[in-house]
Amino acid sequence: MTSTPDTIVDQVEEATRGSLPPLDKWNPDLSGEMDLRINRDGEWIFQGSPIKRETITKLFSTILRREEDGEYYLITPVEKWHIHVDDTPLYAHTLEVTGSGQDQQVSLRTNFNESLPIGSQHPLRIEVYEDSGEPRPLVRVRQGFDARIVSSAYYEMARYAVEDPDRPGEYGLWSGGEFFPLAAGAEQA
């Protein structure tokens, strides 16, 4: 059976009726490899052509799961398709900050306009790109995958950086009652 973006959309819409899909309850057998790739710029490319309909890519972002093997899959109640992701499937931008100090809440928006309040459900971590040594700031989205924080939002976070109360000389930010380091290799308190 060959699936297309439109047939997957039909399956998911029928199963979810507008809410986030219960991916933790959907465990179909692997259906195969789908010729779908998400490039480093967050562009979704099906059979060599960009998917132009944002409603399809937005829906696909809700049925995307990264599994223990480190690979990405689109999951429906009856199908599971392996896809390729060059870096992260989503990116996060537009920093929103409310409150201050330890009561501060920092949120980011994804390229699909989903709000991610940094905290226990959406933790922030900083990795490094092996090829360049540049920071790779990430925020957890759901189902084992992250959104890469764009440079402008990462640098804006520096405005809210404070010294780590447990590690003098290391800096990070408070969000959701937790402290998140803003340097690669720093451990979360």
Backbone torsions as a table, in degrees:
resi	resn	phi	psi	omega
1	MET	NA	135.3	177.8
2	THR	-109.5	129.1	179.3
3	SER	-102.8	150.2	175.3
4	THR	-122.1	164.9	176.4
5	PRO	-53.0	-40.2	-177.8
6	ASP	-66.8	-39.3	179.8
7	THR	-69.8	-34.6	176.7
8	ILE	-66.9	-42.0	177.6
9	VAL	-57.1	-46.1	-180.0
10	ASP	-59.2	-44.2	-179.7
11	GLN	-62.4	-45.2	-176.2
12	VAL	-70.1	-43.4	179.3
13	GLU	-61.1	-38.6	178.8
14	GLU	-66.1	-37.0	-176.1
15	ALA	-82.4	-24.0	-171.8
16	THR	-113.1	-26.1	-178.5
17	ARG	49.9	46.5	171.7
18	GLY	93.6	-14.0	178.7
19	SER	-93.3	169.8	176.9
20	LEU	-63.9	133.9	-178.4
21	PRO	-63.9	144.0	178.6
22	PRO	-82.2	67.9	-174.6
23	LEU	-58.2	-29.6	179.9
24	ASP	-66.2	-16.7	179.0
25	LYS	-101.4	-9.8	-179.3
26	TRP	-98.7	118.0	-179.0
27	ASN	-138.0	57.9	178.7
28	PRO	-71.6	161.2	174.4
29	ASP	-68.1	157.2	178.2
30	LEU	-61.3	125.9	179.2
31	SER	-87.2	-24.8	-180.0
32	GLY	143.3	-164.1	-178.7
33	GLU	-99.9	127.8	175.6
34	MET	-101.9	139.1	178.3
35	ASP	-78.9	66.8	179.5
36	LEU	-131.0	130.1	-179.1
37	ARG	-134.4	139.5	173.1
38	ILE	-108.5	115.7	-176.7
39	ASN	-81.2	176.0	-174.8
40	ARG	-62.9	-23.7	178.5
41	ASP	-85.6	3.3	179.2
42	GLY	83.3	12.4	179.6
43	GLU	-84.5	131.7	-179.6
44	TRP	-94.6	120.2	-172.9
45	ILE	-120.0	117.0	179.7
46	PHE	-108.3	122.6	-179.5
47	GLN	49.2	42.9	175.1
48	GLY	86.0	-5.3	-179.2
49	SER	-121.3	138.1	177.9
50	PRO	-61.0	140.7	173.9
51	ILE	-78.2	118.6	-174.3
52	LYS	-85.7	-26.5	-176.8
53	ARG	-82.9	108.0	-178.8
54	GLU	-61.4	-28.9	179.8
55	THR	-62.0	-34.5	178.5
56	ILE	-70.2	-48.5	-178.3
57	THR	-67.2	-34.8	177.5
58	LYS	-64.3	-44.4	178.2
59	LEU	-64.5	-42.3	178.9
60	PHE	-59.3	-34.9	179.6
61	SER	-64.4	-23.1	179.4
62	THR	-86.0	-14.1	179.0
63	ILE	-113.6	18.8	180.0
64	LEU	-92.8	134.9	177.9
65	ARG	-137.1	137.6	171.7
66	ARG	-102.9	124.8	-174.9
67	GLU	-99.3	177.1	-176.3
68	GLU	-57.8	-23.8	178.5
69	ASP	-77.9	-0.7	179.7
70	GLY	82.2	0.5	-178.2
71	GLU	-96.0	160.3	-177.7
72	TYR	-106.5	142.5	-178.5
73	TYR	-139.0	142.6	167.6
74	LEU	-91.2	127.8	-173.9
75	ILE	-118.7	130.7	170.7
76	THR	-123.7	176.3	178.2
77	PRO	-59.8	-25.8	-174.5
78	VAL	-123.2	-6.2	-177.7
79	GLU	-135.9	152.7	176.0
80	LYS	-140.9	115.3	-175.4
81	TRP	-116.4	127.7	175.9
82	HIS	-77.0	132.9	176.4
83	ILE	-128.6	170.3	-179.1
84	HIS	-110.5	136.0	178.3
85	VAL	-126.5	122.2	-176.6
86	ASP	-70.3	-39.4	-178.7
87	ASP	-136.0	-84.0	172.9
88	THR	-128.8	152.8	-177.2
89	PRO	-74.7	-22.1	-179.6
90	LEU	-131.6	164.0	170.2
91	TYR	-128.2	155.3	-177.1
92	ALA	-119.1	142.2	-177.5
93	HIS	-147.3	-169.4	174.0
94	THR	48.0	86.4	177.7
95	LEU	-73.5	133.5	175.3
96	GLU	-126.5	128.8	-176.9
97	VAL	-127.8	130.3	173.0
98	THR	-126.6	153.3	179.5
99	GLY	73.0	-171.4	179.4
100	SER	-153.8	166.2	179.1
101	GLY	58.1	-141.7	-178.2
102	GLN	-70.5	-13.1	177.8
103	ASP	-93.5	4.6	-178.1
104	GLN	-67.7	143.4	172.4
105	GLN	-124.1	120.3	178.5
106	VAL	-107.3	131.1	177.8
107	SER	-128.4	153.4	175.5
108	LEU	-125.7	155.9	174.8
109	ARG	-107.7	140.5	175.8
110	THR	-86.2	172.1	177.0
111	ASN	-65.4	-9.6	174.1
112	PHE	-107.1	19.8	174.6
113	ASN	65.4	25.3	175.3
114	GLU	-88.8	132.5	179.0
115	SER	-85.1	131.9	178.7
116	LEU	-120.0	97.5	176.6
117	PRO	-74.4	117.2	-177.8
118	ILE	-64.4	129.0	-177.8
119	GLY	171.8	-154.0	-175.1
120	SER	-64.5	-35.8	178.9
121	GLN	-79.3	-30.1	-178.3
122	HIS	-129.1	69.0	-177.5
123	PRO	-69.9	150.9	177.3
124	LEU	-99.0	138.4	171.8
125	ARG	-147.2	154.5	-178.4
126	ILE	-117.7	121.0	173.5
127	GLU	-110.7	-174.9	179.6
128	VAL	-132.1	137.7	172.9
129	TYR	-70.3	125.6	-177.3
130	GLU	-62.1	-37.9	-175.1
131	ASP	-73.6	-27.3	-175.5
132	SER	-120.3	-18.2	-175.8
133	GLY	77.3	3.6	179.9
134	GLU	-76.0	151.2	178.0
135	PRO	-62.6	145.6	176.7
136	ARG	-126.0	82.1	-178.4
137	PRO	-74.6	135.1	-175.4
138	LEU	-133.2	150.7	171.6
139	VAL	-131.3	133.5	179.6
140	ARG	-67.5	134.9	177.5
141	VAL	-98.3	-69.8	178.2
142	ARG	-178.5	169.4	174.3
143	GLN	49.8	38.6	173.6
144	GLY	80.8	5.1	-179.4
145	PHE	-121.4	160.4	-174.5
146	ASP	-118.1	164.3	168.5
147	ALA	-110.9	137.8	175.9
148	ARG	-81.8	131.1	179.6
149	ILE	-82.4	124.8	-178.9
150	VAL	-65.4	154.1	-174.4
151	SER	-54.5	-43.9	-176.9
152	SER	-61.5	-40.2	178.9
153	ALA	-70.4	-38.0	178.5
154	TYR	-62.8	-45.2	179.7
155	TYR	-68.4	-32.0	176.7
156	GLU	-66.6	-31.5	177.2
157	MET	-59.0	-30.4	-178.9
158	ALA	-59.7	-27.8	177.3
159	ARG	-62.6	-24.8	-176.6
160	TYR	-105.2	6.4	-177.6
161	ALA	-70.7	140.7	174.5
162	VAL	-134.6	163.5	179.6
163	GLU	-70.4	139.0	178.5
164	ASP	-62.9	124.9	-178.3
165	PRO	-65.0	-23.0	-178.5
166	ASP	-101.4	-13.0	-177.2
167	ARG	-137.1	85.1	-179.6
168	PRO	-54.1	137.9	179.7
169	GLY	92.9	-8.9	176.6
170	GLU	-109.6	142.4	-174.4
171	TYR	-121.0	152.5	178.6
172	GLY	-166.4	-162.7	178.6
173	LEU	-136.4	153.4	175.8
174	TRP	-89.7	139.7	173.5
175	SER	-161.3	132.6	178.3
176	GLY	60.1	29.1	179.4
177	GLY	79.7	7.1	179.7
178	GLU	-122.5	156.1	178.3
179	PHE	-103.9	129.0	-178.2
180	PHE	-120.0	116.1	177.8
181	PRO	-60.8	147.5	179.6
182	LEU	-107.3	14.4	177.9
183	ALA	-124.1	145.1	177.3
184	ALA	-63.7	140.8	176.7
185	GLY	87.3	-15.4	177.4
186	ALA	-75.7	141.4	180.0
187	GLU	-90.3	146.1	176.9
188	GLN	-74.4	138.1	179.2
189	ALA	-70.4	NA	NA
